[in-house]
Amino acid sequence: MEVGAEKTRSIIVVSDLHLGEGRRNWDGSLNVLEDFTVDQRFVEFVEHYSKAYEEVSLVLNGNFFEMLRCRAVVDYPDILFETYAIELVRVEMEGHPRVIGALKKFMENPAHRLIYIIGEADAGVFWGAVQNELKKAISDRIEFKAASYAESGIYIEHGHQYEAMYTIDTSEPFKKVDGIDLLKLPWGAFFNAHFVQPLRKIRPQFYRVRPMKNYLLWSFLFETKFFFRVLKQFMKMLFWASSKRLYPGNSLGTVFRIFRQAADTEALEDYAELLCSTESIQKVVFGHSHIPNYRQFENGKEYFNSGTWTKNISLDLRTLGSFHKLNYVLFEFKGPEVRGKLMEWKGRHEVIEDFI
């Protein structure tokens, strides 16, 4: 770099990788509940950007790990013990050693930053002991954020706080039960353990469909047998929730109110526009919906959704179809100007890969 020249700098945002226990079970069989299957492409992605700019801030914008749909604690799916959260993150790091290794190498450059925003699926990272596990495996310079991150007019938030099912009290995420500190998980933890997971064992792609309400209508019209299986599982879930009285949604009225407040694509756009009405915010980034999106508002401010790195089946007319796009948001600093782009990582072509 020339003397006096400004360093090249960028902020890169990825979200919703949902790293689980790994692509293969201990016996070598396929783990159909693993959502993240592009480890090598993520390694290439991190290596590329670690060299493309002199200063890189890599933002993991929520749900980097999957703790709600990974060996759920059946008796208490709405809470998470510290020891169990530690075990989960260890197992998931062991299941994706190349990903963790790439992040560790990235952080060997003192000019680079790794910012970890906690989502609903990786809420176990609220535990200080879990954060220490990540620091030991990657770098003690990881910056953990409970809700959001803002810099240079850019506001980054996962997006789950706008959906009643997944809202978390980030100011007080723990509760005491019989003198033991437990992590309070949202009602969606129970929903995943007793509704999503049983159905995914029948159809692994079930949870990948967005938006879910469109899929239920599709099933009713064209897959009647499966629709009634979904309905039966839903009624079982309601019974368990109301009988145990452990969960924030333990009555039919409460449950249906929770389901009505969903953070779909349009809802997140509306929340982003509201945030952009603030003078200090020029650009908003969400994840959570798994559907990549870009919108420019009338005042010239911008909204980005970084999508996901997992497989998707979209029944939204704007993104209709099955796809596996590795989306992210790139912000480049050009003097006082910040330019944002919604991007797709291609990586090297894989000759073969698992179909499921």
C-alpha positions in Angstrom: 0.0 0.0 0.0 1.3 3.4 -0.9 2.3 5.8 1.9 -0.7 7.9 3.0 -3.2 5.7 1.0 -6.4 4.7 2.8 -6.6 1.1 3.7 -9.2 -1.0 1.8 -12.0 -1.9 4.2 -15.2 -3.9 4.1 -18.0 -5.3 6.3 -19.4 -8.7 5.2 -22.7 -10.0 6.7 -23.8 -13.7 6.6 -26.6 -15.2 8.5 -28.5 -18.4 9.2 -25.9 -21.0 8.5 -27.5 -23.3 11.2 -24.4 -25.5 11.8 -25.5 -28.8 13.4 -23.8 -32.0 14.3 -22.3 -32.6 10.9 -23.3 -34.2 7.6 -22.6 -37.8 8.8 -23.8 -39.6 12.0 -21.3 -41.5 14.1 -21.9 -44.7 12.1 -21.3 -43.0 8.7 -25.0 -42.8 7.8 -26.4 -39.5 6.4 -27.7 -37.0 9.0 -30.9 -35.8 7.4 -31.4 -33.2 10.1 -28.1 -31.3 9.2 -28.9 -28.1 7.4 -25.4 -26.8 6.6 -23.8 -28.8 3.8 -21.4 -26.4 2.1 -18.4 -26.4 4.5 -15.8 -26.2 1.7 -17.5 -23.3 0.0 -17.6 -21.3 3.2 -13.9 -22.0 3.7 -13.2 -20.6 0.2 -15.5 -17.6 0.9 -13.6 -16.7 4.1 -10.2 -17.2 2.5 -11.1 -15.0 -0.4 -12.3 -12.1 1.6 -9.5 -12.3 4.2 -7.2 -11.4 1.3 -9.5 -9.1 -0.8 -9.4 -6.2 1.7 -6.8 -5.1 4.3 -9.5 -4.7 7.0 -12.5 -7.0 7.1 -15.3 -7.1 9.6 -17.1 -10.4 9.2 -20.5 -10.3 10.9 -22.2 -13.6 11.7 -25.7 -12.3 11.9 -27.6 -14.8 14.0 -28.2 -18.6 13.9 -24.7 -19.5 13.1 -25.2 -22.6 15.2 -28.4 -24.7 15.4 -29.4 -25.4 19.0 -33.2 -25.7 18.7 -33.3 -28.6 16.3 -30.2 -30.5 17.4 -30.8 -33.3 19.9 -33.6 -31.4 21.6 -34.1 -31.9 25.3 -37.6 -33.5 25.1 -38.7 -32.9 28.7 -37.6 -29.2 28.8 -37.3 -27.8 25.3 -38.0 -24.3 26.4 -34.9 -24.0 28.5 -31.2 -24.7 28.0 -28.8 -25.8 30.7 -25.3 -24.3 30.6 -23.6 -27.7 30.4 -25.9 -28.9 27.6 -25.2 -25.7 25.6 -21.5 -26.2 26.0 -21.8 -29.8 24.8 -23.9 -28.7 21.8 -21.4 -26.1 20.6 -18.5 -28.5 21.1 -20.3 -31.2 19.1 -21.3 -28.8 16.3 -17.7 -27.4 16.1 -16.5 -31.0 15.8 -19.0 -31.6 13.1 -17.7 -28.7 11.0 -13.9 -28.5 11.7 -13.1 -26.8 8.4 -15.5 -24.0 9.1 -14.1 -23.3 12.5 -10.5 -23.6 11.1 -11.3 -21.1 8.4 -12.5 -18.6 11.0 -9.5 -19.2 13.2 -7.2 -18.5 10.3 -9.2 -15.4 9.4 -8.7 -14.0 12.9 -4.9 -14.5 12.8 -4.9 -11.2 10.9 -5.1 -8.5 13.7 -6.8 -6.1 11.2 -9.8 -8.4 10.8 -12.8 -8.5 13.2 -15.3 -11.3 13.9 -18.7 -10.0 15.2 -21.2 -12.6 16.5 -24.8 -11.5 16.8 -26.9 -14.0 18.7 -30.1 -15.3 17.1 -32.9 -17.5 18.4 -31.5 -20.8 17.1 -28.1 -20.2 18.8 -29.3 -18.6 21.9 -27.1 -20.9 23.9 -24.3 -18.5 23.0 -25.7 -16.1 25.7 -23.8 -18.3 28.2 -20.4 -16.9 29.0 -19.0 -20.4 29.2 -20.2 -21.1 25.6 -18.6 -17.8 24.4 -15.3 -19.0 26.0 -15.5 -22.3 24.1 -15.8 -20.3 20.8 -12.9 -18.0 21.9 -10.7 -20.9 22.6 -11.5 -22.6 19.3 -11.4 -19.5 17.1 -10.0 -16.3 18.7 -10.3 -14.4 22.0 -11.1 -11.3 19.9 -14.6 -12.5 18.9 -17.1 -9.7 19.7 -20.4 -11.0 20.9 -23.6 -8.9 20.5 -26.9 -9.8 22.2 -29.2 -8.0 19.8 -27.6 -5.9 17.1 -24.5 -4.1 15.7 -24.3 -0.6 14.2 -21.5 1.2 12.5 -21.1 4.0 9.9 -24.9 4.3 9.4 -25.3 0.5 8.9 -27.7 -1.3 11.3 -27.4 -5.1 11.5 -29.9 -7.3 13.4 -30.9 -10.9 13.0 -34.7 -10.3 12.8 -36.2 -12.9 15.2 -37.3 -10.2 17.7 -40.0 -9.1 15.3 -41.6 -12.6 15.4 -43.6 -13.5 18.5 -42.7 -17.1 18.4 -38.9 -16.4 18.6 -38.7 -13.3 20.7 -36.1 -13.4 23.4 -35.6 -11.1 26.4 -32.0 -10.2 25.6 -31.8 -7.9 28.7 -32.5 -10.8 31.0 -32.1 -14.1 29.2 -31.7 -16.3 32.2 -34.0 -17.6 35.0 -33.5 -19.5 38.2 -35.2 -22.9 38.7 -34.5 -24.6 42.0 -31.4 -22.4 42.4 -30.0 -23.3 38.9 -29.5 -20.7 36.2 -31.3 -21.7 33.0 -31.5 -20.0 29.6 -35.1 -18.9 28.7 -35.8 -19.9 25.2 -38.8 -18.7 23.2 -42.0 -20.6 22.5 -40.4 -21.6 19.2 -38.1 -24.0 21.0 -41.1 -26.1 22.0 -42.6 -25.7 18.5 -39.4 -27.0 16.9 -39.0 -30.0 19.4 -42.6 -31.2 19.2 -43.8 -30.1 15.7 -41.0 -29.5 13.3 -38.6 -32.3 14.3 -41.1 -35.2 14.2 -42.2 -34.0 10.7 -38.7 -33.6 9.4 -37.9 -37.2 10.2 -40.6 -38.0 7.6 -39.8 -35.2 5.2 -36.4 -33.6 5.8 -37.3 -30.7 3.5 -40.3 -29.7 5.6 -38.7 -26.9 7.5 -37.0 -25.5 4.4 -40.2 -24.3 2.9 -40.9 -20.5 3.2 -43.4 -19.1 3.9 -44.9 -22.0 6.0 -48.5 -20.7 5.6 -48.2 -21.1 1.8 -46.9 -24.6 2.2 -49.8 -25.6 4.5 -52.3 -24.4 1.9 -50.4 -26.3 -0.8 -50.5 -29.4 1.3 -54.2 -29.1 1.9 -54.8 -28.8 -1.9 -52.3 -31.3 -3.3 -50.8 -33.4 -0.4 -53.9 -34.1 1.7 -52.5 -37.2 3.5 -49.4 -35.2 4.7 -51.6 -32.2 5.5 -53.6 -34.3 8.0 -50.3 -35.7 9.4 -49.2 -32.0 10.0 -52.6 -31.2 11.6 -52.4 -34.2 13.9 -48.8 -33.3 15.0 -50.0 -29.7 15.6 -52.8 -30.8 17.8 -50.4 -33.0 19.8 -48.1 -30.1 20.3 -51.0 -27.9 21.6 -52.0 -30.6 24.0 -48.5 -31.0 25.4 -48.0 -27.2 25.7 -51.3 -26.7 27.6 -50.9 -29.7 29.8 -47.4 -29.0 31.0 -48.0 -25.3 31.7 -44.3 -24.6 31.3 -44.4 -22.4 28.2 -45.3 -18.8 27.3 -47.9 -20.1 24.8 -50.0 -22.5 26.9 -53.5 -21.6 25.7 -55.1 -21.7 22.2 -55.7 -18.0 22.2 -52.0 -17.2 23.0 -50.8 -19.8 20.5 -52.8 -18.3 17.6 -51.8 -14.8 18.5 -48.1 -16.0 18.4 -48.7 -17.5 14.9 -50.3 -14.4 13.6 -47.3 -12.3 14.3 -44.9 -13.8 11.8 -41.8 -12.1 10.5 -42.2 -12.9 6.8 -40.5 -11.0 3.9 -43.0 -8.2 3.8 -43.1 -7.7 7.6 -39.3 -7.4 7.8 -39.3 -4.9 5.0 -41.8 -2.8 7.0 -39.6 -3.0 10.1 -36.5 -2.0 8.1 -38.3 1.0 6.6 -39.3 2.1 10.1 -35.7 1.8 11.3 -34.6 3.8 8.3 -36.8 6.7 9.4 -34.1 7.3 12.0 -31.6 9.9 10.8 -28.6 7.9 12.0 -29.5 4.7 10.1 -28.8 4.6 6.3 -28.8 0.9 5.7 -30.5 -2.0 7.5 -29.5 -5.7 7.3 -31.7 -8.6 8.6 -31.6 -12.3 8.2 -34.0 -14.8 9.8 -36.5 -15.2 6.9 -34.0 -17.3 4.8 -35.1 -15.4 1.7 -32.5 -12.9 0.3 -34.0 -9.5 -0.4 -33.1 -6.0 -1.4 -35.2 -2.9 -1.3 -34.5 0.8 -1.8 -36.8 3.2 0.0 -38.0 6.6 -1.2 -35.5 8.4 0.9 -32.7 6.5 -0.8 -32.0 4.3 2.2 -31.6 0.6 1.7 -32.7 -2.7 3.2 -30.9 -6.0 2.7 -31.7 -9.5 3.8 -28.7 -11.8 3.7 -30.8 -14.9 3.2 -29.2 -18.2 4.3 -26.6 -20.8 3.3 -29.0 -23.7 3.7 -31.3 -25.2 1.1 -34.6 -23.4 0.5 -37.9 -24.1 -1.0 -39.7 -20.8 -1.6 -43.4 -20.5 -2.2 -43.1 -16.7 -2.3 -43.8 -15.6 -5.9 -40.8 -13.3 -5.9 -38.4 -16.2 -5.3 -40.5 -19.2 -6.3 -38.8 -22.6 -6.5 -36.1 -24.7 -4.9 -32.7 -23.1 -4.5 -29.5 -23.2 -2.6 -28.0 -19.7 -2.9 -25.1 -18.7 -0.7 -26.1 -15.1 -0.1 -24.4 -12.4 1.9 -24.2 -8.6 2.1 -21.0 -6.7 1.2 -20.3 -3.2 2.3 -17.3 -1.4 0.8 -15.8 1.8 2.2 -14.8 4.3 -0.5 -13.7 7.3 1.5 -16.7 8.7 3.3 -19.1 6.7 1.1 -20.4 3.2 2.0 -21.7 1.0 -0.8 -23.8 -2.0 -0.1 -24.4 -5.0 -2.3 -26.5 -8.2 -1.9 -24.2 -10.9 -3.2 -24.1 -14.6 -4.0 -21.0 -16.7 -3.4 -20.5 -19.3 -6.2 -17.2 -20.9 -5.1 -15.7 -23.8 -6.9 -18.0 -26.1 -8.8 -18.8 -29.3 -6.9 -19.0 -32.2 -9.3 -21.2 -34.3 -7.0 -23.0 -33.7 -3.7 -25.6 -35.3 -1.5 -29.1 -34.7 -2.9 -30.9 -34.4 0.5 
